[in-house]
Amino acid sequence: MHIRFLTARMDGTTGADAYDRRLTETLAARGHSITVIARAGSGQDGPAVVYPAPVASLAGGPLWKFDLPISLMRARRVVRRLSLTAPDITIASEHLFMRGHAARFRRRPWIYFPHAFSYPEEVERFTVPKLHHRLSMRAARRLQRWAVTHADTTVRLSRSSMEGIMEQLSIEDMGRFTLITPGSWIEAAPRRRDPAAPLRLLVVAEGMHPSARLDLAIRAVLSLPAGKRWELHVVGEGDERTVYETQAADDGRILPIQFHGAHEDLAPFYAHCDVLLFPSNLEHMGLPLIDAMRHGLPVLALDSRIKGLHTASNEIVDNGETGWLAGSDEAFVAILHRLVADPSPVSAAGARAHLVASQRFAWPRHVDRWEEVLNEIVARSR
């Protein structure tokens, strides 16, 4: 089967970029032909043939307020000019390429697979001035509605993200979506906690966007009683880093809080820490949770059933077994207090997390399900 990916880039080692790369490699190893249209990439990338399709941004130019609408037109023109053969099916994650590719290959099926929880939410992170924001959000919402209604199916890795898109776009037809249980390709031995060491807590906040709720993690450790043995390790970089560092130092105490900046390889942090704190209110793929669990770290997360929360925590973490789910910010703080006061449950939860992540979220099972979906859609289109 010839499978085409529409993606942003293939050179990352974490997040969506790493996921796309690993998925293309695995599908190619199973005998599929893989081509990729990427905004950043060149020629041959492993087993995939990559068609570079850079789309220049208008940032700083006289028409910057119309950046997204004009970028969409430019991307359509770029796709039209590429020397492409028709694929059997397309997996489309990069929004800029979707309409142009679908128009060029009208008779070929395609799957909408957005990496962000929702495209408008993703665009909102990078649009601040009011007019730019209004135009961009309108264009993003229109494009995402078009994608959901025109794709053969929209794949989601969690029910919460599926329901979130349906709610945002006022779509009631659940039959337009396909759920695929997430998987991780990480192979790791379970973390063994040293009972004599402080309880080492890890927060991964890429970009340090407010949705990561790093402020909650810091507030939780600042409220711990003096004399309790703990450490907080923060991985991530962003414009708000100094704000969080100031928050961590506000009470004048010298506390074991370390900001490590951005790191693509998180394995050393998983090997060093005991518990992943996941206060985020927006993360739908669940890969950070699963990767930590594969290393034997239980997860303390907010319960995704909280109104306004869109994460996969409930679908990944078994409360009280592979981690702990908090029903509110206050409950998150209270559970952390209990764990620091008595870390004895951490080792058993970590061992269980490793087992569950290795079995329930195994990468081969994840790709098996992808192949089932691809085969079903291709067969139906013939």
C-alpha positions in Angstrom: 0.0 0.0 0.0 1.3 3.5 -0.8 0.7 5.7 2.2 1.3 9.4 2.1 1.8 11.6 5.2 1.2 15.4 5.3 3.2 16.6 8.2 5.2 19.6 9.5 8.6 17.9 10.0 10.2 14.6 10.5 13.4 15.5 12.3 12.3 15.7 15.9 13.1 13.2 18.6 10.1 14.0 20.8 6.4 14.8 20.4 4.4 14.7 17.2 7.5 14.9 15.0 9.1 11.9 16.6 5.7 10.1 16.4 5.3 10.7 12.7 8.8 9.5 12.0 8.4 6.3 14.0 5.1 5.5 12.5 6.4 5.9 8.9 9.4 3.8 9.8 7.3 1.0 11.2 4.8 1.0 8.3 7.7 0.9 5.8 9.2 -2.0 7.7 5.9 -3.8 7.3 6.1 -3.5 3.5 4.2 -0.3 2.8 5.5 2.4 0.4 5.8 5.7 2.3 5.9 9.3 0.9 5.8 12.4 2.9 5.0 16.1 2.2 6.7 18.1 4.9 7.2 21.8 5.6 10.7 20.9 6.8 12.6 17.9 5.3 14.6 16.8 2.3 14.8 13.9 -0.1 15.2 10.6 1.6 14.4 10.4 5.3 15.0 6.8 6.4 12.6 4.6 4.4 10.3 7.5 3.4 10.6 9.7 0.3 10.1 13.2 1.6 8.9 16.1 -0.6 10.0 19.4 1.0 7.2 21.9 0.8 8.3 25.1 2.7 5.6 27.7 3.2 6.9 31.2 4.0 5.3 33.0 6.9 4.1 36.7 6.6 5.3 37.5 10.1 6.7 41.0 10.1 5.5 41.8 6.6 2.8 44.4 5.7 0.1 41.7 5.4 1.0 39.9 8.6 -2.6 40.0 9.9 -3.6 37.7 7.0 -0.8 35.2 7.7 -2.9 32.1 8.0 -5.3 32.6 5.1 -2.4 33.5 2.8 -0.3 30.6 4.0 -3.2 28.3 3.2 -3.2 29.6 -0.4 0.5 29.4 -0.7 0.5 25.8 0.6 -2.1 24.8 -1.9 0.0 26.2 -4.7 3.1 24.3 -3.4 1.3 21.0 -3.3 0.0 21.5 -6.8 3.5 22.0 -8.2 5.1 18.9 -6.6 5.8 15.9 -8.8 3.5 13.4 -7.0 2.0 10.1 -7.8 -1.4 9.2 -6.4 -1.2 7.4 -3.0 -3.6 4.7 -2.0 -4.4 6.7 1.1 -3.2 9.8 2.9 -2.7 10.5 6.6 -3.0 14.3 6.9 -1.7 16.1 10.0 -0.4 19.4 8.6 -3.4 21.6 8.0 -1.8 23.8 5.4 -1.5 21.0 2.9 -4.9 19.3 3.3 -7.2 21.2 0.9 -4.6 21.3 -1.9 -3.8 17.6 -1.6 -7.5 16.6 -1.4 -8.3 18.7 -4.5 -5.4 17.2 -6.5 -6.3 13.6 -5.6 -10.1 13.8 -5.3 -10.7 10.1 -5.8 -8.2 8.9 -3.2 -9.2 8.4 0.5 -7.6 10.3 3.3 -7.5 10.4 7.1 -7.5 13.5 9.1 -5.1 13.1 12.0 -4.5 16.5 13.8 -1.7 16.4 16.3 -3.0 19.3 18.3 -6.2 18.9 20.4 -7.8 21.3 18.0 -6.4 23.4 15.2 -8.0 26.7 16.5 -6.4 26.0 19.9 -3.0 25.5 18.2 -3.4 28.7 16.2 -4.5 30.7 19.3 -1.1 30.1 20.9 0.6 32.1 18.2 -1.8 34.9 17.6 -2.0 37.8 20.0 -3.2 41.1 18.3 -7.0 41.1 18.2 -7.5 41.4 14.4 -4.9 38.8 13.6 -6.4 36.5 16.3 -9.9 36.9 15.0 -9.0 36.3 11.3 -6.7 33.3 12.2 -9.2 31.6 14.5 -12.0 32.0 12.0 -9.9 30.5 9.2 -8.6 27.7 11.5 -12.1 26.7 12.7 -13.4 26.7 9.1 -10.5 24.5 8.0 -10.9 22.0 10.8 -14.7 21.7 10.2 -14.0 21.1 6.5 -11.4 18.4 7.4 -13.7 16.6 9.8 -16.6 16.6 7.3 -14.6 15.7 4.1 -12.0 13.1 5.4 -13.0 9.5 5.3 -12.4 9.5 9.0 -10.8 11.6 11.7 -8.4 9.5 13.9 -8.1 10.4 17.6 -5.9 8.7 20.2 -8.3 9.6 23.1 -12.0 9.9 23.6 -11.6 13.2 25.3 -10.0 14.8 22.3 -12.6 13.4 20.0 -15.4 14.8 22.2 -13.6 18.1 22.4 -13.4 18.6 18.7 -17.1 17.6 18.4 -18.0 20.2 21.0 -15.9 23.0 19.5 -17.2 22.5 16.0 -20.8 21.5 17.1 -20.5 18.1 15.4 -22.8 15.4 16.7 -21.9 12.5 14.3 -19.5 10.3 16.3 -19.3 8.0 13.2 -16.9 10.5 11.6 -14.2 9.5 14.1 -12.0 6.5 14.7 -10.3 5.9 18.1 -6.9 4.2 18.1 -5.4 3.4 21.5 -2.1 5.2 21.7 1.2 3.4 21.9 4.8 4.1 22.7 7.9 2.8 21.0 10.0 3.5 24.1 11.8 0.5 25.5 13.0 0.9 29.1 13.6 -1.0 32.3 11.3 -0.1 35.2 12.7 2.6 37.5 13.7 1.4 40.9 13.3 3.9 43.6 15.9 4.4 46.3 13.9 4.6 49.6 16.7 6.6 51.2 16.6 9.3 48.5 14.3 12.3 48.4 11.1 11.9 46.3 12.1 13.2 42.9 9.2 14.8 41.0 9.4 15.5 37.2 7.4 18.0 35.2 7.7 18.2 31.4 6.4 21.5 30.1 7.5 21.9 26.5 7.1 25.6 25.5 5.9 26.3 29.0 2.5 27.3 27.6 -0.1 28.1 30.3 -2.1 25.0 29.4 0.8 22.9 30.9 -0.2 24.3 34.3 3.3 24.5 35.6 2.1 27.1 38.1 0.0 24.4 39.8 3.0 22.0 40.1 5.1 24.8 41.6 2.3 25.9 43.9 1.9 22.3 45.1 5.6 21.9 46.1 5.7 25.4 47.7 2.9 24.3 50.0 4.8 21.2 51.3 5.8 21.4 55.0 9.4 22.4 55.8 11.7 19.5 56.3 10.0 17.1 53.9 12.5 15.4 51.5 11.6 16.1 47.8 13.0 17.5 44.6 11.2 19.1 41.6 12.8 18.8 38.2 11.3 21.0 35.4 12.1 20.2 31.8 11.0 22.8 29.2 11.8 26.2 27.8 9.6 29.2 26.9 9.0 32.9 27.3 7.4 32.4 30.7 10.3 30.6 32.3 11.4 33.6 34.3 7.8 33.9 35.6 7.8 30.4 36.9 11.4 30.7 38.3 10.2 33.8 40.2 7.1 31.9 41.5 9.4 29.2 42.8 11.6 31.6 44.7 9.0 34.1 45.9 8.9 32.9 49.6 12.7 33.4 50.0 13.4 29.7 50.9 16.1 27.8 49.1 14.2 24.9 47.6 15.2 21.9 45.6 13.6 23.1 42.4 15.7 22.8 39.2 14.8 24.2 35.8 16.7 22.2 33.2 15.6 24.0 30.0 14.6 22.1 26.9 15.8 18.6 26.3 14.9 16.3 23.4 16.1 13.2 25.2 14.0 12.8 28.4 15.4 9.3 29.3 18.0 10.7 31.8 15.2 12.5 33.7 13.0 9.4 33.7 15.9 7.4 35.0 16.5 10.0 37.8 13.0 10.8 38.9 10.2 8.9 40.7 6.9 10.4 39.8 5.7 12.4 36.8 3.5 15.4 37.7 1.1 16.1 34.9 -1.1 19.1 35.8 -1.8 19.9 32.1 -5.3 20.7 31.0 -4.6 20.2 27.3 -2.9 17.1 25.9 -4.7 14.5 23.9 -2.1 12.0 22.5 -1.0 10.8 26.0 2.6 10.1 24.9 4.3 11.9 27.8 2.3 9.8 30.3 2.9 6.5 28.5 6.6 7.2 28.1 7.0 8.0 31.8 5.1 4.8 32.7 7.3 2.7 30.4 10.2 3.9 32.5 8.4 2.9 35.7 7.2 6.3 36.8 3.7 6.5 38.1 1.7 9.6 37.1 -0.1 12.3 39.2 -2.5 14.0 36.8 -5.7 16.0 36.8 -8.8 13.9 36.2 -9.8 14.5 32.6 -13.5 14.4 33.6 -13.0 17.9 35.1 -15.0 20.4 33.0 -12.8 22.2 30.5 -10.0 19.7 30.7 -9.0 17.9 27.5 -6.3 15.3 28.3 -6.1 11.5 28.0 -5.3 11.0 31.7 -8.4 8.9 32.5 -7.8 6.7 29.5 -4.2 6.0 30.4 -3.8 6.2 34.2 -5.5 3.7 36.5 -6.2 5.7 39.6 -4.5 4.2 42.6 -2.7 1.6 40.6 -0.5 3.2 37.9 -0.8 6.7 39.3 -3.3 9.1 40.9 -6.0 11.2 39.3 -7.0 14.5 41.1 -10.5 15.9 40.7 -9.4 19.5 41.3 -6.3 21.6 41.8 -6.8 21.3 45.6 -6.9 17.5 45.3 -3.7 17.5 43.2 -1.9 19.4 46.0 -3.4 17.1 48.6 -2.3 13.9 46.8 1.2 15.3 46.4 1.3 16.1 50.2 0.4 12.4 50.9 3.1 11.0 48.6 5.8 13.2 50.0 4.8 12.4 53.6 4.7 8.6 52.7 6.4 7.7 49.4 6.0 3.9 50.1 3.2 3.5 47.4 5.4 5.0 44.7 7.5 1.9 43.9 4.5 -0.5 43.6 2.7 2.0 41.4 5.8 2.5 39.2 6.1 -1.3 38.7 2.5 -1.5 37.7 2.8 1.5 35.4 5.7 -0.1 33.6 3.8 -3.4 33.1 0.6 -1.7 31.9 2.4 0.7 29.5 4.4 -2.2 28.1 1.3 -4.3 27.4 -1.7 -2.1 26.9 0.2 0.6 25.1 2.7 -1.5 23.1 3.8 0.0 19.9 3.2 -3.1 17.7 -0.5 -3.2 18.9 -0.8 0.5 18.1 0.5 0.1 14.5 -1.7 -3.1 14.0 -4.7 -0.9 14.7 -3.5 1.7 12.3 -3.1 -0.9 9.6 -6.6 -2.2 10.2 -8.1 1.3 9.8 -6.0 1.9 6.6 -7.0 -1.4 5.0 -10.7 -0.9 5.8 -10.8 2.6 4.3 -8.9 1.6 1.2 -11.1 -1.5 0.6 -14.2 0.7 1.1 -13.1 3.2 -1.4 -12.6 0.7 -4.3 
